[in-house]
Amino acid sequence: MSSTVAFLASFISILIGAAMGMVLKRALPEHVLEGSREVVRLGAGFLATLAALVIGLMIASAKNTYDSQNTNIRQLGTNAVLVDRMLTKYGPQAREARTLLRETIPSAAARIRQESNAGTGGSTFLIGGTGERLYDAIEGLKPANAEQTSLKSRITEITTDMGRTRLLIFTQNENAIPVPFFVVLVFWLVMIFASFSLFAEPGGLVIVSTLLFALSVSSALFLIVDLGHPFEGLMQISNHHLLMELPKIE
């Protein structure tokens, strides 16, 4: 579910709820409304409390998803720089691997965003052509001394960790806001706004206020759902840390 769909669905539903309340106010006798005023207010207050708790849980879930993916991207960028420095220290024999590393990172960044936005993909768990050549180039290094042997072992470990992190990015890209959660929350909001308009005197100020309140609540849900999709929307994670420029190969 995209953030735009969440905004439109919640905004329209809330307005429908408010309109239902106004219709009921005209249809029901005055004595029925007065007799049920306290019960409706208590019920609306209870629903408002539950809605606040659910929104808090949604914010925490979306923020956790965003922070986890942001950490993964930063980790990938950090490991890329670290591998490049180790390859530089290894010597001229690692020149091909350094060149392939510079081709692999932009390709991986584009692939991560494409796979995450698509949600599924048959190539998700397959190593790209450039990435496979990078691994082959690293495995093909022939250490000539103890230092190069140690460097090769550390380089292999870090590049393996980079592949693991890329897969982790995809597997953690589940919808942070479950649709049933969202549907139930919107239903509660519809009931709350219906109770507001049920006892309000129709007028310009009431209509404008209802529109503004509905817009405010829907905007909050828009931001929460948008935060739960780290690689698209207004608050998408930047590729800056992953696409940082590596030193030129001399």
N, C-alpha and C positions, 0 to 999 in steps of 0.2 A: 504494500500500500504506500503510495507516494504521499509526500507532505501536502501537495496541492489537492489531492483527492480527500485527504483527511480534513483539510480546511473547508472545502466546499461541502462535504457531507455533514460535518458538525454544524456549520453556519446555517445551512438550509434546514437541517433537522431542528435546531434550536428555534429558528423563526417559526417553523410549523408548530412547535410546542407552544410558543407564545400566542400564535393565532388560535390554537385550540382553546387556550384559556380564555381568550376574549369571546370566542363563540359560546363557550359554556356559560360565561357570565351573563350573556344576553338570553340564553335559553333557560337557565335555572331561575326559579323564584327567589326573591330576595331573602325570605326566611330560611330557605335551604342553605344559601351561601353563608348567612350569619351563623347558622347552627353548626356548620362544619369548618368555620374559619380556623379555630385553634388546632383542630386535628390536621388540617392541611398544612398549616404553618409548622407544626411539630414534625410532620412527615418530610416536608421540604428541608427543614433544618437537619434532620437525620441524613437525608440523601446528600445534602451539601457537604456534610462532614465526611461521608464515605467517598464522595467525589474528590475531595481535597486529598484524602489518603491515597486514592488510586493515582491521582495526578502526581503526587510525590513519588510513588513507586515507579511510574512511567519515566519521570525525570531521571531518577537514579539509574534505571535500566539503560536508558538512552545514553546517559553520560558515561556509564561504564563501558558500553560498546564503543563509543567515540574514543575514549581514552585508551582502550586496549588496542584499537586499530592504529591510533596515532603513535603509540609506543612501538608497535610492530614496524611501522614505516620508518621511524627514527632508527630502530635497531638495524634494519636493512641498510640504510644509508651509512650508519657508523661502521658496520661490518665491511661494506664495500671499500670504504677509505682504508680500513685496517688491512684488508687483503692486499690492496694496491701497495701500501707501504711495505708489507712483508715481501711482496713480489719484487719490489724495487731493491730491497735489501738482499734478496736471493741472488740477483745478478742478471747479466744480459740474457741468460738462458730463459728467463721468465718474460721476455719482451712480448712474445706472442700471447701469453696468458693475460698480460696487462692490456693489450689491444682488445682482446675478446671481452675483458671485463668492462671496458668502456662501451662496447656494443651491447652487452647484456643488460646493463642497468636501465637505460631508456626503454628497451624492449620490455623488460620486466615491469616497469612502472606503467606502461600503457596496457599491458596484459592484466595487471592487477585491477586497474580501474575498469577495464572492459568486463572482466569476469565478475567483479563485485556488483557492477550495475546490472548485468544480465541476470545474476542470481544463480544461474546454472551454466554449465559448459562442459562438453565432452573432453576438452583438452586441459581441464583444470589440473589434473594430477599427472600430466605429462610434461617432461622437461622440454623447453623450447630448443630449437636447433642451435642457436648461439650459446645458450646455457650448457648444452651437452658438449659443444666444442670446448667451452671453457673448462669444464670438468676434465675432459680428455687431455687438454693442454697441461693442466696441473698434475694429473696423474702421470703424464709423460715426462715430467721433470726428473732428471737423473742427479741426485745429490752427489757432490764430490767430496764433501767433508761432513763432520758432525753438525756444524752450524746449519748447513743447507738441509740436512736430514731433519733437524728440529723444525726449521722454518716450513718445510714441506708438510710435515705432520700438522702444524698449527694452521697452515693455509687450508689444507683439506678439511680440517675440523670446522673452520669458520665458514667455508663455502657450503658445507653440508648444513650448517646451522642456518645459512641464508635460505637454502631451499626449504628447510623445515618452516621457517618464518613465513615464507611466501604461501605455503599451503595453509598455515595457521590463519593467515589473513582471510583466506577464502572460507575456511570452515567456521570462522567466527562471524561471518557476514550474514547471520540469520536475522530475521526481523526482530528488532529489539522491542517493538510494541506489538504484542499478539493482537490479532484482529478481534477475537472475542472480548478481550479487555477493552478495546476501543469502542466496540459496539455497545457494551454494557454501560460504559461511561457516558456515551452520547445519549443513551436512553435515560439515564439519570438526569442529565442536563436538560433534556426535553421536559421531564416531569417538573424539574425545579422552575424553569421559565414559565411553564404552563401555570404553576401555582402562583407565580408573581403576577401574571396578567389576569388571573381569575378574580382577584380582589382589587385590581387597580382600575381607576376610572379612565376609560379611553380618552386620549387626547394627544396633541402633538408632542408634548414633552415625554409622555410615557412611551410613545412609538419610537422617538429618537433615542431615548435612553435604552430601550430594549435592543435596538439595532446596534448601539455602541457596545453594550454589554455582550451581546452575541458575537460581535466582531472581535472583542478582546479575548473571550474564551476560545474562540476558534483559532485566533492567531497564536495563542499559547499552545494549543494542540498541534498547530502547524509547525512551530519551532521544535516541539518535542519529537515529532515524527521525523522532521528534517535532521535532527541531531542523531537519530537512530540509523540514518543512512550516511555514513561518514565519507563516502566517495562520490556523492552527488548532492545537488541542492545548494542552498545558500551557505551552509557551514561545512562544506566538504573539506577534507584534510588536504593540505597542500603537499605537492610532490617535491617541495624545495629541499627537504632533507635527504630525499632519495636521489634527486637529480643534481646534487652539488657537484661542481666541476672538479674532476680529478686532475692532478698535475699532468702536464704534457710529458709524453714519452720522449726522452732524448736519445 
